[in-house]
Amino acid sequence: MSSWLLLHQGYGGHGHGQHAALDQHDPQLAARKVCDGCGNVYKHAQSLWKHRRFECGKEPSFCCPYCSLRFKRAAHLRRHVGTVHQGFPMPSTSASTSASS
């Protein structure tokens, strides 16, 4: 796979498709933060912290009440409902009640 494809594959704030091995090829990537658990790369330390706390190695705990999609972050569930299920009320985003499926 080319370096260009690895640099752009799935990148858009989610960190997917990024690999620390590319740091040697691009000085800008050298400053990025790498998750020790899965290898995802983030530009900001706070993004890596959120990934480790809410996403890495965890099952999605927020379930959409209108379809079968599940999310690892409450904000992603709210965004989904607001864009896909427009006009429906926003669900409670408590993980303990959402994970009951």
N, C-alpha and C positions, 0 to 999 in steps of 0.2 A: 504494500500500500504506500502511496507517495506521501511525503511530508506535508504537501499542500492539503491532501485529502484528510490526513489525520488532524491537521490544524483546524480544518473547517467542518469536519464531520460532527454533527450534533452540537456544535458550539453555539451558544446563544444565551448564556447565563446558567445553563444547566450543568456544565462541566463534563458531559458525556462525550466519550470518544477521544479524550485528551490523554496523552501519555507523557510521563516525566522524562522518558528517553529523548524526547525532542528538545529538551533544554539545551543540549550541547549545540544544536543547530541554530537556535534563535535566542539571542540574549534577553529579549523581552519575556520569553517563557521562563527563563531562569529565575525570575522574581516571583513566579506564580507559586501558589501553595498546593501541595500534593497530599491527598488523603492516603494515609498508610494502609487503610482497610481495603480500598478498591482501586486506587490509582487515579481517581478523578482529579483534575487540576482546576484550581480557582485563582482568580486574580487577587481577591481580597481575603484576608484572614477571617473576617466575619462570615463570608460565604462558606468557607471551609468549616468553620465552627458550627454553623447551622446545618450543613450537610452531615457532619459527624453526629450531631445531637438528634436530628429528626429523620435522616434518610439512610445513612450507611448501615447496611446489614439489618434493616428493620422492615417489617411488613407494613404496607399502607394501613393506617388506622382510621382514616376519614372516608366514609362511604357516602356516595351521592344517593339521596333518597329517591331520585327520579330515574336513575339508570344504574347499571352495575359497576360503574367506575369507582375506583378507590384511590385515595391520595395520601401521600405521606405528610403533607402540610395542610393545615386548615385554610390558609390563604389560597392554596391551589384549588381546594374544593369550592371556596367562595367565588373565585375567578371562573371556574367551570360552570357553576350554576348561573352566574351573571351573564355568561356569553352563550351557553348552549341551551339553558332552560329559562330564557328571558320571560319574565312575567310570573314565574313561580316564586314563592317565598323562600328567603334564604334559610337554609337548615341550621340547626344548632351545630356548632363545630366542636363540641366536646368530644374528645377522642374516646372517652369511656362509653359514651352512648352510641357513637358512630361505629365502633368496632364490633357491634353485636351481631353482625351478619355472618 
